[in-house]
């Protein structure tokens, strides 16, 4: 066999191998895996991102341990492609991305803007805000990364008898039309009560309630959102994602450490792939709604991988400082960077260059 034939056979084998790896990556469940140490992480230095808000900027707020920054998410059946900010912007050139939801959406939005900015620190950008919508524009690529604060997705309306949470109304959706990529999220606010609850009554149809089971209310709101997606989204023009349920860590019993009453002092992830305390009921409700939706929606199923990261919260290094305790949001750099790395891997499949 001459060298030319050998060369051709080798090229064919490499091509087949690449196709098989690509096929395997597409079939691989990116959300089943474990956290493994990796000294090449984090993906950026928080000091290199000048616009991280104080509540997420743990290192700047005095957190001295850094081990929590040195882990990567490793799926069982494949490897994640490392985030490439230039490639991300090139694939989405001229397009818009909008995160819609509560402060966990803001956590992910700010993570993505940092990941993109630190990848191309000389890039021209502009930040603006109109109402509840913040827009970070990467001008060299004409890419808009937007955030719409909509904590319930459905409407809260002030009327004569008070503030009404309308589970079957979604007028706020007019802001989402025409966006190329939408990443939705809600759950964090559904169990708020007392002074932090931003509504007085719940309305379904013509019926007014003083309150109802919050998981039931959450499900009704998600069904309203699903109807909106089916009615208003053209899948050929807009890709839709749902962030999933971002967990909190206030009870050490759920990770087999009963003496822990919060996440403070946690420095390492839960070992393994399964969270001892199980998955939240809200995730079951969400998956049921997504199972009935007609238009394609991709679930960023970040719940379990985030449950394993009891070490990733600001704790006393957040907005409230040592008088507060934040085991709900996430430090940046940190866990939301992995959410966006997975989002990038899904974009590699959906927006082929």
SVG drawing of the C-alpha trace seen along z (x, -y; Angstrom):
<svg xmlns="http://www.w3.org/2000/svg" viewBox="-65 -54 69 56">
<polyline fill="none" stroke="black" stroke-width="0.4" points="0.0,0.0 1.6,-3.3 1.8,-6.4 -0.9,-8.2 -3.4,-5.5 -2.4,-5.3 -2.9,-9.1 -6.4,-8.9 -7.4,-6.1 -6.1,-8.1 -8.0,-11.2 -11.2,-9.2 -10.8,-7.7 -10.3,-11.1 -13.3,-12.5 -15.5,-9.6 -14.1,-10.0 -15.0,-13.7 -18.5,-13.0 -18.9,-10.3 -17.6,-12.7 -20.0,-15.4 -22.9,-12.9 -22.0,-11.6 -21.8,-15.2 -25.3,-16.0 -26.7,-12.8 -24.8,-13.4 -26.8,-14.6 -24.8,-17.7 -26.5,-17.9 -25.6,-14.4 -22.1,-14.5 -20.0,-15.7 -17.7,-18.6 -14.0,-17.9 -11.0,-20.0 -9.4,-21.9 -6.7,-24.4 -7.4,-26.2 -10.6,-27.5 -12.2,-30.0 -13.0,-31.1 -12.2,-34.7 -10.8,-36.8 -13.6,-38.8 -11.2,-41.7 -11.0,-41.8 -14.8,-42.4 -15.4,-46.0 -19.2,-45.8 -19.9,-42.9 -22.5,-44.0 -21.6,-44.1 -23.9,-41.3 -22.1,-38.8 -18.6,-40.0 -17.5,-37.7 -13.8,-38.1 -14.0,-41.9 -16.3,-41.6 -13.6,-39.8 -14.0,-36.1 -10.5,-34.8 -10.9,-31.1 -10.5,-30.3 -11.0,-26.6 -14.6,-27.0 -13.4,-28.7 -11.3,-25.7 -13.9,-23.2 -15.4,-22.4 -18.6,-20.5 -17.8,-17.2 -20.6,-15.4 -20.4,-11.6 -20.6,-10.8 -18.7,-13.6 -16.7,-16.7 -18.0,-20.3 -16.3,-22.6 -14.6,-25.4 -16.3,-28.7 -15.0,-30.8 -16.2,-34.4 -15.2,-35.4 -16.9,-32.3 -20.0,-33.0 -20.3,-36.6 -19.4,-35.5 -22.2,-32.9 -24.7,-35.4 -23.5,-38.4 -26.4,-40.8 -28.7,-38.9 -30.2,-39.6 -30.3,-37.5 -32.7,-38.3 -32.8,-36.8 -36.3,-37.1 -36.9,-36.5 -35.7,-37.4 -32.3,-38.1 -31.1,-34.6 -31.6,-35.7 -29.6,-38.8 -26.9,-36.5 -26.7,-34.6 -26.9,-37.7 -24.0,-39.3 -22.0,-36.1 -22.4,-36.0 -21.5,-39.7 -18.3,-39.1 -17.4,-36.0 -17.7,-37.8 -16.0,-41.0 -13.0,-39.3 -12.6,-37.2 -12.3,-40.4 -11.3,-43.1 -10.7,-45.7 -14.2,-45.3 -16.4,-48.3 -19.6,-48.0 -22.5,-50.1 -24.8,-49.5 -28.3,-51.1 -31.5,-50.6 -35.1,-51.5 -37.7,-50.6 -37.0,-47.0 -34.9,-46.1 -31.1,-46.4 -29.1,-46.0 -25.4,-45.2 -24.4,-45.8 -21.2,-44.4 -20.9,-47.0 -18.2,-45.3 -20.6,-42.3 -23.9,-44.1 -24.9,-41.5 -27.3,-42.6 -27.4,-40.7 -30.5,-41.9 -32.2,-41.4 -35.9,-41.9 -36.8,-41.9 -40.0,-39.9 -40.0,-37.8 -43.2,-35.9 -43.3,-36.1 -47.0,-36.8 -48.3,-40.2 -48.6,-42.0 -51.1,-44.9 -52.0,-47.7 -55.8,-48.1 -58.3,-49.8 -58.3,-46.9 -54.5,-46.4 -51.7,-44.7 -53.0,-41.7 -50.8,-38.8 -52.7,-37.7 -51.8,-34.1 -53.5,-34.1 -52.2,-37.5 -48.8,-38.1 -48.9,-41.6 -45.2,-42.0 -44.5,-39.5 -44.7,-42.4 -41.1,-43.1 -39.9,-39.6 -41.2,-39.7 -38.5,-39.8 -35.6,-38.7 -33.5,-35.9 -32.8,-34.0 -34.9,-34.0 -33.8,-32.5 -36.7,-32.4 -36.7,-31.8 -39.0,-32.1 -39.4,-30.4 -37.3,-32.5 -40.1,-34.8 -43.0,-32.4 -42.6,-31.6 -42.2,-35.2 -44.5,-36.3 -45.1,-39.3 -43.3,-42.6 -41.3,-41.1 -44.3,-39.7 -45.1,-42.2 -48.8,-41.4 -51.9,-41.4 -54.2,-39.1 -54.1,-36.4 -56.4,-36.4 -57.3,-33.5 -60.0,-34.5 -62.5,-36.5 -61.8,-34.7 -59.8,-36.6 -57.9,-34.7 -56.2,-36.1 -53.7,-33.3 -53.3,-29.7 -50.8,-26.9 -47.7,-28.5 -46.6,-25.5 -50.1,-25.4 -49.9,-29.1 -46.5,-28.6 -47.8,-25.9 -50.7,-28.0 -48.3,-30.9 -46.1,-28.5 -49.0,-27.3 -49.9,-30.9 -46.3,-31.4 -46.3,-28.2 -49.4,-29.4 -47.7,-32.7 -44.7,-30.9 -46.9,-28.7 -48.9,-31.7 -46.1,-34.3 -42.9,-32.5 -41.7,-31.5 -39.2,-28.7 -37.4,-29.6 -36.6,-33.0 -36.3,-32.6 -34.7,-29.9 -36.3,-29.5 -34.6,-28.2 -35.8,-27.9 -33.1,-28.3 -34.4,-25.7 -34.7,-26.0 -31.7,-27.5 -31.5,-26.1 -30.7,-27.6 -28.6,-26.1 -29.9,-27.1 -30.3,-23.7 -27.2,-21.4 -29.4,-18.4 -30.1,-18.3 -26.4,-17.7 -25.9,-15.4 -24.4,-18.0 -27.1,-18.7 -24.9,-21.0 -24.7,-23.5 -27.5,-26.1 -26.5,-27.9 -23.9,-27.9 -21.4,-30.0 -17.9,-28.4 -18.6,-25.9 -15.6,-25.5 -16.1,-22.4 -19.0,-20.9 -21.0,-17.8 -19.0,-14.8 -20.6,-12.7 -23.5,-13.2 -26.6,-13.0 -27.8,-15.5 -28.8,-13.8 -31.8,-16.1 -33.3,-15.3 -34.8,-17.6 -37.3,-20.4 -41.0,-19.9 -40.9,-23.0 -38.7,-21.2 -41.3,-18.5 -44.0,-21.1 -41.7,-22.9 -40.9,-19.7 -44.5,-18.7 -45.4,-22.1 -42.4,-21.9 -43.6,-18.4 -46.9,-19.8 -45.7,-22.8 -45.9,-22.7 -43.0,-25.0 -39.5,-23.7 -38.1,-24.9 -34.7,-23.7 -34.4,-23.2 -31.1,-24.4 -31.5,-21.7 -29.1,-23.4 -30.9,-22.3 -28.9,-19.2 -25.5,-20.5 -26.2,-23.6 -27.5,-21.7 -24.1,-20.1 -22.5,-23.5 -23.2,-24.4 -19.9,-26.3 -20.8,-28.7 -23.0,-31.2 -22.0,-34.7 -23.1,-33.8 -21.7,-36.7 -19.8,-38.1 -22.8,-39.4 -25.0,-42.5 -25.8,-42.2 -22.3,-41.7 -21.7,-40.0 -25.2,-41.1 -26.8,-39.2 -26.8,-35.7 -27.2,-35.0 -27.3,-31.3 -29.6,-31.8 -27.5,-33.8 -24.1,-32.8 -20.6,-34.3 -19.1,-35.6 -16.9,-34.1 -18.7,-30.9 -21.5,-28.5 -23.5,-30.6 -20.5,-30.6 -21.1,-26.9 -24.7,-27.5 -23.5,-29.8 -20.8,-27.3 -23.6,-24.7 -25.7,-27.3 -22.7,-27.9 -22.4,-24.1 -26.1,-24.0 -25.6,-27.1 -22.8,-25.1 -25.5,-22.7 -28.3,-25.2 -26.3,-28.0 -23.8,-26.2 -21.3,-28.5"/>
</svg>
